[in-house]
Amino acid sequence: METSQKISPKIFLNKVLAGTATGIIIGLIPNAVLGAILKYFSAYPFAVTIAQLAVIFQLATPLIIGGLIALQFGFDPMRMMVVAGASFVGSGVVKFTPDLGETGVYVGAGTGDIINTMLTASIAVGLILNSFGSVSIVLTPIVVGVGAGLLGFYLFPFVTAITSAIGSLINNFTTLQPLLMSILIGCSFAFLIISPISTVAIGMAIQLDGVSAGAAAMGVAATTFVLVVNSWKVNKSGVTIAIALGAMKMMMPNLFRKPVILIPCLVSAVITAIPVALFSISGTPASAGFGVVGLVGPLASLDAGLNGFLVVLCWLVIPVFAALITQFLCEKVFKLYDREEVFKFLG
């Protein structure tokens, strides 16, 4: 196990980000893939059961993230599980609801707040790096597991307030002229999808609907295709496939280390926002944060009245073209980056 003297703040942050990126893949991919496929077999009880189990597995995302962050620091199994447990508690994925049942009920939903999961895990790691010596087997689960979880619990309202503030800012864009609104919302979600902030949570919180929801989903799609195009030759095929299936947040470490990654994402988001305004591509609060993952965005626009040809054109042809042209301009023409350095998975 590494000691605190050997870990600089930069290395500490990189380890936290790397563990988080891998944890997000493990936690989210099963439900993203199975949920998208099995919704077409909802008439079959077995398919419904599998889909429900994938959702339950997704609840463990903070637990998985915490464990993988601890692994980055070389912790032994006991300390690793303590960090995982503290992260789970601090994430807010499970809340006590006193109004349900006779004595209250613990209710789990979603994945919790990823930022708060990272903060709680960081606190737990920091406490463990100050060893408890021979009584660690007793004190570590109590002081770190419950103690760090308690700190995360009290931090949760303040951290989620950040998400609310960002949501309020984005909500202000909905009052603007359609093209400008689509560009600003699309760029916002293109950035958020590779940040620790949940696009799905923001879309639901501010109830994005209609063209604003379509713009948000298209922004997510723009970043997805940029990451896929740039990742294909520099990462293993499994990484690129994971991104295509919905694990865009696995590129968070790249965003923090190489912010230039945002340039092609934002330029592509601007390009793809144009057809959103032009053809009034619409969505729902539930589809706003998904993009093309599970075909949620395209299907929502299809349900809203967009014809099949335009669905393919706007959700596939234009985003792929935008990703390819921005990759060529940024890397070959303006030489802003080398794909090997910027898009190589750092998890």
C-alpha positions in Angstrom: 0.0 0.0 0.0 1.3 3.4 -0.9 2.0 6.0 1.8 0.7 9.5 1.8 4.2 10.9 1.4 4.5 9.4 -2.0 1.3 10.8 -3.4 1.1 14.3 -4.8 -2.4 16.0 -5.3 -2.1 15.5 -9.0 -1.4 11.7 -8.7 -4.1 11.4 -6.1 -6.7 13.1 -8.4 -5.5 10.9 -11.4 -6.0 7.8 -9.4 -9.5 8.8 -8.3 -10.5 9.7 -11.9 -9.0 6.4 -13.2 -10.9 4.3 -10.7 -14.1 6.3 -11.3 -13.9 5.9 -15.1 -13.5 2.1 -14.9 -16.2 1.9 -12.3 -18.7 3.8 -14.5 -18.1 1.3 -17.3 -18.7 -1.7 -15.1 -21.7 -0.2 -13.4 -23.6 1.3 -16.3 -22.9 -0.9 -19.3 -25.1 -3.9 -18.3 -28.3 -1.8 -17.9 -27.4 0.4 -20.9 -27.1 -2.7 -23.2 -29.6 -5.0 -21.7 -32.2 -2.3 -21.1 -32.0 -1.2 -24.7 -32.4 -4.7 -26.1 -34.9 -6.2 -23.6 -37.4 -3.3 -23.8 -38.5 -4.9 -27.0 -39.3 -8.2 -25.2 -41.3 -6.7 -22.3 -44.1 -9.3 -22.9 -41.7 -12.0 -21.7 -41.4 -12.3 -17.9 -37.8 -13.7 -18.1 -36.7 -10.7 -20.1 -38.3 -8.3 -17.7 -36.5 -10.1 -14.8 -33.1 -9.8 -16.5 -33.8 -6.0 -17.1 -34.7 -5.5 -13.5 -31.6 -7.3 -12.3 -29.5 -5.0 -14.6 -31.1 -2.0 -12.9 -30.3 -3.5 -9.4 -26.7 -4.1 -10.5 -26.5 -0.5 -11.6 -27.4 0.6 -8.0 -24.0 -0.8 -7.1 -22.1 1.7 -9.3 -20.9 3.8 -6.3 -19.7 0.6 -4.5 -17.8 -0.5 -7.6 -16.3 3.0 -8.1 -15.1 3.1 -4.5 -13.5 -0.3 -4.7 -11.7 0.5 -7.9 -10.5 3.8 -6.6 -9.1 2.0 -3.6 -7.5 -0.5 -6.0 -5.6 2.4 -7.7 -4.0 3.1 -4.3 -2.9 -0.6 -3.9 -5.1 -1.2 -0.8 -5.6 -4.7 0.5 -9.1 -6.3 0.2 -10.3 -5.2 3.6 -9.4 -1.5 3.1 -10.7 -1.7 -0.5 -14.1 -2.8 0.7 -14.3 -0.2 3.4 -13.7 2.5 0.8 -16.3 0.9 -1.4 -18.8 0.8 1.4 -18.2 4.5 2.4 -18.6 5.5 -1.3 -21.9 3.7 -1.5 -23.2 5.4 1.7 -22.0 8.9 0.6 -23.3 8.6 -3.0 -26.9 9.0 -2.1 -27.9 6.1 -4.2 -29.9 4.7 -1.2 -32.0 7.1 0.9 -34.2 6.5 4.0 -37.8 7.4 3.3 -39.6 7.7 6.6 -43.1 8.2 4.9 -43.1 4.7 3.4 -44.1 1.7 5.5 -44.7 1.6 9.2 -41.1 2.4 10.2 -39.7 3.9 7.0 -38.1 2.2 4.0 -34.6 2.4 2.4 -35.1 3.3 -1.3 -32.4 2.9 -3.9 -32.5 4.5 -7.3 -30.1 5.5 -10.1 -26.4 5.6 -9.5 -26.2 8.3 -6.9 -24.1 11.5 -7.4 -20.8 10.6 -9.0 -19.1 13.8 -7.8 -20.1 13.0 -4.2 -19.0 9.3 -4.7 -15.6 10.5 -5.7 -15.4 13.0 -2.8 -16.4 10.3 -0.3 -14.0 7.8 -1.7 -11.2 10.4 -1.5 -12.0 11.1 2.1 -12.0 7.4 2.9 -8.6 6.9 1.1 -7.1 9.9 2.9 -8.2 8.4 6.3 -6.8 5.0 5.4 -3.5 6.4 4.4 -3.1 7.4 8.0 -2.9 3.9 9.3 -4.6 2.8 12.5 -1.9 0.2 13.2 -2.7 -3.0 15.0 -6.4 -2.1 15.6 -7.1 -1.3 12.0 -9.3 -4.3 11.6 -11.7 -2.8 14.1 -11.3 0.9 13.6 -11.1 1.1 9.8 -14.7 -0.1 9.1 -16.0 2.2 11.8 -14.0 5.4 11.4 -13.5 5.1 7.6 -16.6 3.2 6.5 -19.2 5.0 8.6 -17.2 8.1 9.3 -16.3 8.9 5.6 -19.8 7.9 4.6 -21.2 10.3 7.2 -19.2 13.1 5.8 -20.3 12.2 2.3 -23.9 12.2 3.6 -23.6 15.7 4.9 -21.8 16.9 1.7 -24.5 15.4 -0.6 -26.9 18.4 -0.5 -24.2 20.9 -1.2 -22.7 18.8 -4.1 -26.1 18.2 -5.7 -26.7 22.0 -5.5 -23.9 22.3 -8.1 -26.0 20.1 -10.4 -29.1 22.2 -9.7 -27.2 25.4 -10.4 -25.9 24.1 -13.8 -29.4 22.9 -14.6 -30.9 26.3 -13.9 -28.3 27.9 -16.2 -29.2 25.5 -19.0 -32.9 26.0 -18.4 -32.3 29.7 -19.1 -31.2 28.8 -22.6 -34.7 27.4 -23.4 -36.0 31.0 -23.7 -33.7 31.9 -26.5 -34.2 31.8 -30.3 -34.3 28.1 -31.5 -31.0 27.9 -33.2 -29.1 29.7 -30.5 -30.9 27.6 -27.9 -30.0 24.3 -29.7 -26.4 25.3 -29.9 -26.0 26.3 -26.3 -27.9 23.3 -24.9 -26.1 20.9 -27.2 -22.7 22.2 -26.3 -23.6 22.1 -22.6 -24.6 18.5 -22.8 -21.7 17.6 -25.0 -19.4 18.8 -22.2 -21.4 17.4 -19.3 -21.4 13.8 -20.7 -17.7 13.5 -20.1 -17.8 15.3 -16.8 -18.8 13.8 -13.4 -22.2 15.5 -13.7 -25.1 13.4 -14.8 -26.8 14.5 -18.0 -29.8 12.3 -17.3 -30.2 13.9 -13.8 -30.1 17.4 -15.3 -32.5 16.6 -18.1 -35.0 15.2 -15.6 -34.4 17.9 -12.9 -35.2 20.8 -15.3 -37.8 18.8 -17.3 -36.3 19.6 -20.7 -38.9 18.9 -23.3 -39.5 19.3 -27.0 -36.7 20.8 -29.1 -34.7 21.6 -26.0 -34.6 17.9 -25.1 -33.7 17.0 -28.6 -30.8 19.5 -28.6 -29.6 18.1 -25.3 -29.7 14.5 -26.6 -28.0 15.6 -29.8 -25.2 17.2 -27.8 -24.6 13.9 -26.1 -24.7 12.1 -29.4 -22.1 14.6 -30.9 -19.6 13.8 -28.1 -20.3 10.1 -28.4 -19.4 10.0 -32.1 -16.3 12.2 -31.6 -15.0 9.8 -29.0 -15.8 6.8 -31.1 -14.1 8.2 -34.2 -11.0 9.3 -32.3 -10.8 6.3 -30.0 -11.0 3.6 -32.7 -7.3 3.6 -33.7 -5.8 4.4 -30.3 -7.7 2.2 -27.9 -8.6 -1.5 -27.7 -11.8 -2.3 -29.5 -13.5 -3.0 -26.2 -13.0 0.6 -25.1 -14.5 2.1 -28.2 -17.4 -0.3 -28.1 -18.0 0.6 -24.5 -18.1 4.3 -25.4 -20.5 3.6 -28.3 -22.8 1.7 -25.8 -22.9 4.6 -23.4 -19.8 4.7 -21.3 -18.7 8.2 -22.4 -17.8 9.2 -18.8 -14.9 6.7 -18.9 -13.1 9.6 -20.7 -13.3 11.8 -17.6 -9.6 11.4 -16.8 -8.8 12.6 -20.4 -10.9 15.7 -19.9 -9.0 16.7 -16.7 -5.6 15.9 -18.1 -6.2 17.1 -21.7 -9.0 19.7 -21.8 -8.3 20.1 -25.6 -10.6 17.1 -26.0 -13.5 19.5 -25.6 -12.7 21.3 -28.8 -13.9 18.7 -31.3 -16.8 17.8 -29.0 -18.1 21.3 -28.9 -17.5 22.0 -32.6 -19.3 18.9 -33.5 -22.1 19.8 -31.1 -22.5 23.2 -32.9 -22.8 21.4 -36.3 -25.3 18.8 -35.1 -27.4 21.5 -33.4 -28.3 23.1 -36.7 -30.6 20.2 -37.9 -32.2 20.1 -34.4 -33.4 23.7 -34.9 -34.1 23.3 -38.6 -36.2 20.2 -38.3 -37.5 20.7 -34.8 -36.0 17.5 -33.5 -37.8 16.9 -30.2 -37.5 14.7 -27.2 -38.6 14.2 -23.6 -37.1 14.9 -20.2 -36.3 11.1 -20.0 -34.5 11.1 -23.4 -32.5 14.4 -23.0 -29.5 12.9 -21.3 -29.1 9.7 -23.3 -28.2 10.7 -26.9 -28.0 7.7 -29.1 -27.4 5.3 -26.2 -30.1 2.6 -26.5 -31.5 4.6 -29.4 -33.3 6.6 -26.8 -32.8 10.0 -28.5 -33.6 8.8 -32.0 -36.7 6.9 -30.9 -38.0 9.9 -28.9 -37.7 12.1 -32.0 -39.4 9.5 -34.1 -42.3 9.3 -31.6 -42.5 13.1 -31.8 -43.1 13.0 -35.5 -39.7 13.1 -37.2 -39.7 10.8 -40.3 -37.4 7.9 -40.6 -35.2 9.4 -43.2 -34.5 12.5 -41.1 -33.9 10.3 -38.0 -31.1 8.5 -39.9 -29.8 11.7 -41.4 -29.8 13.8 -38.2 -28.8 11.1 -35.6 -26.3 9.1 -37.7 -25.1 10.7 -40.9 -24.6 14.3 -39.7 -23.0 13.4 -36.3 -20.6 11.0 -38.0 -19.7 13.6 -40.6 -19.2 16.2 -37.9 -17.0 13.9 -35.9 -14.8 13.0 -38.9 -14.5 16.6 -40.1 -13.6 17.9 -36.7 -11.1 15.1 -36.2 -9.4 16.0 -39.5 -9.4 19.8 -38.8 -8.2 19.5 -35.2 -5.5 16.9 -35.8 -4.4 17.3 -39.4 -5.0 20.9 -40.3 -4.7 22.9 -37.1 -2.6 20.3 -35.3 -4.2 21.0 -31.9 -3.6 17.5 -30.6 -2.4 14.0 -31.3 -5.1 11.4 -30.9 -2.7 9.0 -29.2 -2.2 11.5 -26.4 -5.6 13.0 -26.0 -8.0 10.0 -26.6 -6.0 7.1 -25.2 -8.1 5.6 -22.3 -6.4 6.5 -19.0 -8.5 4.2 -16.7 
